[in-house]
Amino acid sequence: MYNGERLLHDAAVEGNVPLLLRLLEEDRLALHRVASGSLNETPLHVAAMLGHLEFVEEILTRNPEMARELDFRRSSPLHLAAAKGHTEVVKLLLLTNPKMSLSRDWEGRCPIHLAVIRGHTEVLKELIQVKPEAALPKIGSRNILHLCVMHYQYEALEYLVETMGDDNEFMNTKDDDGSTILHLAAADQQVEVVKLLLTKSQIKRNVVNHQGSTSLDLALARGCGNGKDVKIQQLLKREGAIQATGITSSRRSASIALNESNEPPQDNSQPEKRKKIRKKGWLEQKRSALMVVASLIATMAYQAGINPPANIWPGKSEIVTTKNSREHLRVDSFAFIICNSASFYASLSIILLLISGLPLRWRFFMCLLMVVVCVAVVSVMLAYENALRILSVASDLTDRNMRYGFIWIFLIGIIFIGHTVRLVVKMARRNRRRIKRQRGNYSPSQEPILV
C-alpha cells in the first residue's frame, strides 16, 4: 500500500473531507488508483459503512463508478450502508447506481435482505421506493417476508404487507419445506404477525407444507400451553383455516364428483390386467412354497432311507417278543420302505418340475403339484408311523403311541373333504353363471315373426 492509499483510507475512517480534497488536488487519479489497488475495501466502502454522508457524496461526485466496487466479501458500498442503517447514504448510492440494489454478496444477500435482518425499516422503504423489484430476490427459497418473520421484524413486515399485500404470489411464497410465512408465524407463536397476515394480506389460510401440515395444524400441535397458542388457533379458525385432514377429504370428494361427471369410458382391459397380475403373484408364491416344502421332504426321506430303523434289515433284528411277531415286523418294514420311497420320489418330482423351466402358469398344474406335495406329506407321516412300529419291537412301545397316527389321518380326511366340497361348490357356481349368460344372450326379439 503506497502512502496515498493509506491517507485516503484514514480520511474515509474519519470522514475528513478537507483531507480528501487535498489528496485529490495532489493526485487527481488517486481514487482510480485506489479502485485498482491492493486494498480490499475502497474509501467509499469505509465511508458508507461509517455513515459519512459528505465524504460519500464527494467521492461519488468525482468517481461514480466506485459505487459498483465490491470488497472481498463481494459486498458493495450499498450493502454496508444498508446493513448499518444509514438511510441518507443509501439514498445517495441508489441515486448514483440503483442497479446495485440487486447485487448479491458472497452469501447471496442483497442490500434489502441485510436491511430487513437488521430491522432498518427506513432503508427498506427507500430501497423499495427507488427500486420496487429489489423486494423480489430470494435467499435460497425464502423471500424477504420469511426473513421478517424469522428475525422478528414486525415493523418491516407490516410495511411490506401494506405495500405488497395484494401480490398473491409474493405473499404465498414457500420455502424449501413448503411453508409460507403463515406457517412460520403460527409455529413460532407470533400472534400479531398472524393477525396482520390474516386481516391485511392475500395470504392463503390452508396451504399444506411438505410435512402435510397447514398453519392450523402447526398451531394445534403446540397445544394450549399459553394464551398465545389459544389466540392463534382462534384467529386461524375465525378466518376459515382448517386442518390438512379436512382439505384431503374435501379434495377427495371433489375429485370423485369430477370423475363421475367428466370421466371418460373406462378401459375394460384394466380389470383383466389386474386379474393377470394377481394370478401371476399367486403362482409365484405357490412356486416358492412348493420348492421349500419339497426340499425339506426330500431331505427327510433321504436321511430316513440311508439310516432306517435298526430292525428293518435281516440279520440286524433284535429278539422278537410275543407282542410283535416276525411277520408283523416284515410287513411294517415293507410299508416303511414304500412310504419313505413315495415321499422321496414325489418331492424329487416336484423339484424337477419347478426347476425345469416349464411354463407352469395354469392354476390346474399348480394345484396338481400341491396334490403331489400332500401325497408326499402323507407318505412321510405313514413312514414315521411304521418306523415307530418297527422300533416298538426293541423298546416295547405300547399301541397307545400309535393313536397319534390315527389323529393325523383324521385331520387329513377333514382337509380332503373340505377341499372337495369347495371344489364342488365352485364348479356349481361356474355352471350357474354360464347358464345365466346363455339365458341373457337369448331375447324374444330374436324369434321369427309369424304373419
C-alpha positions in Angstrom: 0.0 0.0 0.0 1.5 3.3 -1.0 1.2 6.4 1.1 -1.6 7.9 -0.8 -3.9 4.8 -0.3 -3.2 4.9 3.4 -4.0 8.5 3.7 -7.3 8.1 1.7 -8.3 5.2 4.0 -7.6 7.3 7.1 -9.6 10.2 5.6 -12.5 7.8 5.0 -12.4 6.4 8.5 -12.6 9.9 9.9 -14.9 11.3 7.3 -12.3 14.1 6.7 -13.5 15.8 3.5 -10.8 18.5 3.6 -8.1 15.9 3.7 -9.8 14.1 0.8 -9.9 17.2 -1.3 -6.2 18.0 -0.6 -5.2 14.5 -1.6 -7.2 14.7 -4.8 -5.5 18.1 -5.6 -2.2 16.5 -5.2 -3.2 13.4 -7.3 -6.3 13.6 -9.4 -6.2 9.9 -10.2 -5.9 8.9 -6.5 -9.5 7.4 -6.4 -8.9 5.5 -9.6 -5.6 4.1 -8.3 -7.3 3.0 -5.1 -10.1 1.3 -7.0 -7.5 -0.8 -8.9 -5.1 -1.1 -5.9 -4.3 -3.7 -3.3 -6.9 -2.6 -0.7 -9.9 -4.9 -0.3 -12.1 -2.0 0.7 -12.3 1.3 -1.1 -12.6 4.6 0.8 -16.3 4.5 -0.4 -16.8 1.2 1.4 -15.4 2.6 4.6 -17.3 5.9 4.4 -20.6 4.2 3.6 -20.2 1.7 6.4 -19.5 4.5 8.9 -22.2 6.8 7.5 -20.0 9.8 6.4 -22.5 11.3 4.0 -20.5 14.3 2.8 -17.4 12.1 2.2 -19.5 9.6 0.2 -21.1 12.4 -1.8 -17.7 13.9 -2.6 -16.3 10.5 -3.8 -19.4 9.8 -5.9 -19.2 13.2 -7.5 -15.7 12.6 -8.6 -15.9 8.8 -9.3 -19.4 7.4 -9.5 -18.1 4.1 -10.8 -16.8 3.4 -7.4 -20.4 2.6 -6.3 -20.0 -0.7 -8.3 -16.8 -1.8 -6.5 -17.0 -5.0 -4.4 -14.9 -5.9 -1.4 -13.5 -9.4 -0.6 -17.0 -10.4 0.7 -18.5 -9.3 -2.6 -20.3 -6.5 -0.7 -20.9 -3.2 -2.4 -21.0 0.1 -0.5 -24.8 -0.1 -0.7 -24.6 -3.5 1.2 -22.6 -1.9 4.0 -24.8 1.2 4.3 -28.0 -0.8 4.3 -26.6 -3.2 6.9 -25.7 -0.3 9.2 -29.0 1.6 8.6 -27.5 4.8 7.1 -30.6 5.9 5.2 -29.2 9.1 3.7 -26.1 7.3 2.4 -28.4 4.6 0.9 -30.4 7.3 -0.9 -27.2 8.8 -2.4 -25.9 5.4 -3.5 -29.2 4.5 -5.1 -29.4 7.8 -6.9 -25.9 7.1 -8.3 -26.5 3.5 -9.3 -29.9 1.9 -8.5 -29.0 -1.4 -10.1 -26.7 -2.2 -7.2 -29.8 -2.9 -5.1 -29.9 -6.2 -6.9 -26.3 -7.1 -6.3 -25.6 -10.1 -4.1 -22.7 -10.7 -1.7 -20.9 -14.0 -1.2 -23.8 -15.3 0.9 -26.4 -14.5 -1.8 -27.8 -11.5 0.1 -29.0 -8.3 -1.5 -28.9 -4.9 0.4 -32.6 -5.2 1.1 -32.0 -8.6 2.9 -29.5 -7.0 5.2 -31.8 -4.1 5.9 -34.6 -6.5 6.9 -32.5 -8.8 9.0 -31.1 -5.8 10.9 -34.6 -4.2 11.2 -33.8 -1.0 9.3 -37.3 -0.2 8.0 -36.4 3.2 6.7 -33.7 1.7 4.5 -36.2 -0.9 3.4 -38.7 1.7 2.4 -36.1 3.7 0.4 -34.9 0.6 -1.5 -38.5 -0.4 -2.5 -39.4 3.2 -3.5 -36.4 3.6 -5.7 -36.3 0.0 -7.0 -39.6 -1.9 -6.3 -38.1 -5.1 -7.8 -35.5 -5.1 -5.1 -38.0 -6.8 -2.8 -38.3 -9.9 -5.1 -34.8 -11.6 -4.8 -34.7 -14.6 -2.5 -32.1 -16.2 -0.3 -32.5 -19.8 -1.4 -36.2 -20.3 -1.4 -37.0 -17.6 1.2 -38.0 -14.1 0.3 -37.8 -11.0 2.5 -41.2 -11.9 4.1 -39.7 -15.1 5.5 -36.7 -13.1 6.8 -39.1 -10.6 8.6 -40.9 -13.4 10.4 -37.7 -15.4 11.2 -35.9 -12.3 12.6 -39.0 -10.9 14.3 -39.1 -7.7 12.3 -42.8 -6.8 12.7 -42.4 -3.2 11.5 -40.7 -4.2 8.3 -43.3 -6.9 7.7 -46.1 -4.5 8.3 -44.7 -2.1 5.7 -44.3 -4.9 3.1 -47.8 -6.2 3.7 -49.3 -2.7 3.3 -47.2 -2.1 0.2 -47.3 -5.6 -1.5 -50.1 -7.4 0.4 -52.2 -7.8 -2.7 -49.5 -9.7 -4.6 -50.7 -13.2 -4.2 -47.6 -14.9 -5.5 -45.3 -12.8 -3.3 -47.3 -13.3 -0.1 -47.7 -17.1 -0.6 -44.1 -17.9 -1.4 -42.9 -21.2 0.0 -39.6 -22.2 1.4 -37.8 -25.5 1.0 -40.1 -27.1 3.5 -43.2 -25.9 1.6 -44.0 -23.5 4.4 -45.4 -20.0 3.9 -44.8 -17.1 6.4 -48.2 -18.0 8.0 -46.8 -21.5 8.8 -43.7 -19.9 10.4 -45.7 -17.3 12.4 -48.2 -19.9 13.7 -45.4 -22.3 14.7 -43.4 -19.5 16.5 -46.4 -18.1 18.4 -46.2 -14.7 16.7 -49.8 -13.6 17.4 -49.5 -10.1 15.9 -47.9 -11.4 12.7 -50.7 -14.0 12.3 -53.3 -11.3 12.9 -51.7 -9.0 10.4 -51.4 -11.6 7.7 -55.0 -12.8 8.1 -56.5 -9.3 8.0 -54.4 -7.3 5.7 -53.0 -9.6 3.0 -53.8 -12.2 0.4 -52.2 -15.0 2.4 -53.7 -18.4 1.8 -55.0 -20.0 5.0 -54.9 -23.6 4.1 -51.6 -24.2 2.3 -50.2 -27.7 3.1 -46.4 -27.9 3.5 -44.2 -30.9 2.7 -44.8 -32.4 6.1 -48.6 -32.4 5.4 -49.5 -29.6 7.8 -51.4 -26.4 7.5 -50.8 -23.4 9.7 -53.7 -24.6 11.9 -52.1 -28.0 12.3 -48.9 -26.4 13.5 -50.8 -24.2 15.9 -52.7 -27.1 17.3 -49.6 -29.2 17.6 -48.3 -26.8 20.3 -51.5 -27.5 22.3 -52.9 -24.8 24.6 -49.8 -24.2 26.8 -50.3 -20.5 27.0 -52.6 -17.7 25.8 -50.6 -17.2 22.6 -51.4 -20.6 21.3 -55.1 -20.3 22.0 -55.2 -16.8 20.4 -53.5 -18.0 17.2 -55.9 -21.0 17.0 -58.9 -18.8 17.4 -57.6 -16.3 14.7 -57.0 -19.1 12.2 -60.3 -20.8 12.8 -62.2 -17.5 12.6 -60.6 -16.8 9.2 -61.5 -20.2 7.8 -58.3 -22.1 8.4 -58.7 -25.9 8.6 -56.5 -28.9 9.2 -54.9 -30.9 6.4 -57.2 -33.8 7.0 -60.2 -31.7 6.2 -58.5 -30.5 3.0 -57.8 -34.1 1.9 -61.4 -35.1 2.5 -62.8 -32.2 0.6 -60.4 -32.7 -2.3 -61.2 -36.4 -2.4 -65.0 -35.6 -2.6 -64.4 -33.0 -5.3 -62.3 -35.4 -7.2 -64.9 -38.2 -7.0 -67.6 -35.8 -8.2 -65.5 -34.5 -11.1 -64.6 -38.1 -12.2 -68.2 -39.1 -12.1 -69.2 -36.2 -14.4 -66.2 -36.0 -16.7 -64.6 -39.4 -16.5 -64.2 -41.0 -20.0 -65.3 -44.5 -20.6 -63.2 -46.9 -18.6 -60.9 -49.3 -20.3 -62.4 -52.7 -19.8 -59.0 -54.3 -20.1 -57.9 -52.9 -16.8 -59.7 -55.5 -14.7 -58.2 -58.2 -16.9 -54.7 -56.8 -16.4 -55.2 -56.6 -12.6 -56.5 -60.1 -12.7 -53.4 -61.3 -14.6 -51.1 -59.5 -12.1 -52.9 -61.1 -9.1 -52.7 -64.5 -10.8 -49.0 -64.1 -11.5 -48.3 -63.2 -7.9 -50.3 -66.2 -6.7 -48.4 -68.5 -8.9 -45.0 -67.1 -7.8 -46.0 -67.5 -4.1 -47.1 -71.1 -4.7 -43.9 -72.0 -6.6 -41.7 -70.7 -3.8 -43.7 -72.5 -1.1 -43.7 -75.8 -3.0 -40.0 -75.6 -3.6 -39.3 -75.2 0.1 -41.7 -77.9 1.2 -40.4 -80.4 -1.4 -36.8 -79.8 -0.5 -37.5 -80.4 3.2 -39.4 -83.6 2.5 -36.7 -84.9 0.1 -34.1 -84.3 2.8 -36.0 -86.1 5.5 -36.8 -89.1 3.2 -33.2 -89.3 2.1 -31.9 -89.4 5.7 -34.6 -92.0 6.7 -33.6 -94.1 3.7 -29.9 -94.3 4.4 -30.4 -94.5 8.2 -33.5 -96.7 8.6 -34.7 -98.3 11.9 -32.3 -101.0 13.2 -34.8 -103.8 13.0 -35.6 -103.3 9.3 -32.7 -105.3 7.8 -32.4 -109.0 8.1 -29.7 -110.1 10.5 -29.9 -106.9 12.5 -33.2 -107.6 14.1 -33.3 -107.9 17.8 -35.3 -110.6 19.7 -38.9 -110.5 18.8 -41.3 -110.6 21.7 -44.6 -112.3 21.7 -46.4 -109.0 21.1 -44.7 -108.2 17.8 -44.3 -111.2 15.7 -41.7 -111.5 13.0 -44.5 -111.4 10.4 -45.7 -108.1 11.6 -42.1 -106.8 11.5 -41.7 -107.8 7.9 -45.0 -106.1 7.0 -44.1 -102.9 8.8 -40.6 -102.8 7.3 -42.1 -103.2 3.8 -44.6 -100.4 4.5 -41.9 -98.2 5.8 -39.8 -98.6 2.6 -42.8 -98.0 0.4 -44.0 -94.9 2.2 -40.5 -93.4 2.6 -39.7 -94.0 -1.1 -43.0 -92.5 -2.2 -42.4 -89.3 -0.2 -38.8 -89.1 -1.6 -39.7 -89.6 -5.3 -42.8 -87.3 -5.0 -40.7 -84.5 -3.6 -38.0 -85.0 -6.2 -40.6 -84.9 -9.0 -41.9 -81.6 -7.7 -38.4 -80.1 -7.5 -37.6 -81.3 -11.0 -40.7 -79.8 -12.5 -40.2 -76.5 -10.7 -36.5 -76.1 -11.9 -37.1 -77.5 -15.4 -38.3 -74.1 -16.7 -41.6 -75.4 -18.0 -44.3 -72.7 -18.2 -46.4 -73.9 -15.3 -48.7 -70.9 -15.4 -52.0 -72.6 -15.2 -53.7 -73.0 -11.8 -54.5 -76.5 -12.7 -50.8 -77.5 -12.8 -50.0 -75.7 -9.6 -53.0 -77.4 -7.9 -51.7 -80.8 -9.2 -48.3 -80.1 -7.8 -49.9 -79.3 -4.4 -51.7 -82.6 -4.5 -48.4 -84.3 -5.1 -47.0 -82.5 -2.1 -49.9 -83.6 0.0 -49.2 -87.2 -1.0 -45.6 -86.7 0.0 -46.6 -85.3 3.4 -48.9 -88.2 4.0 -46.2 -90.7 3.0 -43.8 -89.1 5.4 -46.4 -89.5 8.2 -47.0 -93.2 7.3 -43.3 -93.9 7.1 -42.9 -92.3 10.6 -45.7 -94.4 12.0 -44.3 -97.6 10.6 -40.8 -96.7 11.9 -42.4 -96.4 15.4 -44.0 -99.9 15.0 -40.6 -101.3 14.0 -38.8 -99.7 16.9 -41.5 -100.9 19.3 -40.1 -104.4 19.0 -36.9 -103.3 20.8 -38.3 -100.6 23.0 -41.6 -102.3 23.9 -43.6 -99.3 23.0 -47.4 -99.6 23.6 -50.0 -99.3 21.0 -51.3 -96.1 22.5 -48.4 -94.2 20.9 -49.9 -95.2 17.5 -53.1 -93.3 18.2 -51.4 -90.0 17.1 -51.2 -91.5 13.6 -55.0 -92.0 13.6 -55.5 -88.4 14.7 -53.3 -87.3 11.8 -55.3 -89.4 9.4 -58.5 -87.9 10.8 -57.2 -84.3 10.2 -56.1 -85.2 6.6 -59.6 -86.6 6.0 -61.2 -83.3 7.2 -58.9 -81.3 4.9 -59.6 -83.5 2.0 -63.4 -83.3 2.5 -63.2 -79.5 2.8 -61.3 -79.1 -0.4 -63.6 -81.5 -2.2 -66.7 -79.6 -1.0 -65.1 -76.3 -2.0 -64.3 -77.6 -5.5 -67.9 -78.9 -6.0 -69.3 -75.5 -4.9 -67.0 -73.6 -7.2 -67.9 -75.8 -10.2 -71.6 -75.4 -9.4 -71.3 -71.6 -9.3 -69.4 -71.6 -12.5 -72.1 -73.7 -14.2 -74.8 -71.4 -12.8 -73.1 -68.3 -14.2 -72.7 -70.0 -17.6 -76.4 -70.9 -17.7 -77.3 -67.3 -16.8 -75.1 -65.9 -19.6 -76.7 -68.2 -22.1 -80.1 -67.1 -21.0 -79.1 -63.5 -21.1 -78.0 -63.7 -24.7 -81.4 -65.0 -25.7 -84.2 -62.5 -26.3 -87.7 -62.8 -27.8 -86.8 -60.3 -30.5 -84.6 -62.9 -32.0 -87.5 -65.3 -32.7 -89.0 -65.2 -36.2 -92.2 -63.1 -36.5 -95.1 -65.1 -38.0 -97.6 -63.1 -40.0 
